[in-house]
Amino acid sequence: LSALNQLADQEPAVRTLFNELLVEFTAELRLLLKTLGLPAGATQVDFVHALFVGLSIIDLATARPNGRARAEAAFNLAFGLLSEQHGGKNEPLS
């Protein structure tokens, strides 16, 4: 992922592809947040997107045996924070 990101910085065609994927991916994230009853503005979508990308890179780089559980805990924390920001309480994903 990091190498593709660097390539997108140098190659306009790859950047265009990344931007197309970004539009579709962020639309799905917005739908997920709305479905969970969480705020789904640009800031919240950017926050969840950054968490997803960061955790994906960490998992690829480390292949930790407990990577899925750690990622799930991080997402539960993030969604809990978004829920508090929204004034509600949502159940964890698991």
Backbone hydrogen bonds, N-H to C=O, Kabsch-Sander energy under -0.5 kcal/mol:
donor,donor_aa,acceptor,acceptor_aa,energy
5,N,1,L,-2.2
6,Q,2,S,-2.3
7,L,3,A,-2.4
8,A,4,L,-2.4
9,D,5,N,-1.2
10,Q,6,Q,-0.8
10,Q,7,L,-1.0
11,E,7,L,-2.7
15,R,11,E,-2.2
16,T,12,P,-2.4
17,L,13,A,-1.9
18,F,14,V,-2.6
19,N,15,R,-2.5
20,E,16,T,-2.1
21,L,17,L,-2.5
22,L,18,F,-2.6
23,V,19,N,-2.0
24,E,20,E,-1.7
25,F,21,L,-3.0
26,T,22,L,-2.9
27,A,23,V,-1.6
28,E,24,E,-1.8
29,L,25,F,-2.4
30,R,26,T,-2.5
31,L,27,A,-2.1
32,L,28,E,-2.5
33,L,29,L,-2.7
34,K,30,R,-2.4
35,T,31,L,-2.7
36,L,32,L,-2.1
37,G,34,K,-1.4
38,L,33,L,-3.0
45,V,41,G,-2.5
46,D,42,A,-2.6
47,F,43,T,-2.2
48,V,44,Q,-2.4
49,H,45,V,-2.6
50,A,46,D,-2.7
51,L,47,F,-2.0
52,F,48,V,-2.6
53,V,49,H,-2.7
54,G,50,A,-2.7
55,L,51,L,-2.7
56,S,52,F,-2.1
57,I,53,V,-2.5
58,I,54,G,-2.3
59,D,55,L,-2.4
60,L,56,S,-2.6
61,A,57,I,-2.4
62,T,58,I,-2.3
63,A,59,D,-2.5
67,G,64,R,-1.8
70,R,66,N,-2.3
71,A,67,G,-2.6
72,E,68,R,-2.7
73,A,69,A,-2.2
74,A,70,R,-2.2
75,F,71,A,-2.6
76,N,72,E,-2.6
77,L,73,A,-2.2
78,A,74,A,-2.5
79,F,75,F,-3.2
80,G,76,N,-2.2
81,L,77,L,-2.5
82,L,78,A,-2.4
83,S,79,F,-2.3
84,E,80,G,-2.5
85,Q,81,L,-2.3
86,H,82,L,-1.6
87,G,83,S,-0.8
87,G,84,E,-0.7
88,G,83,S,-2.4
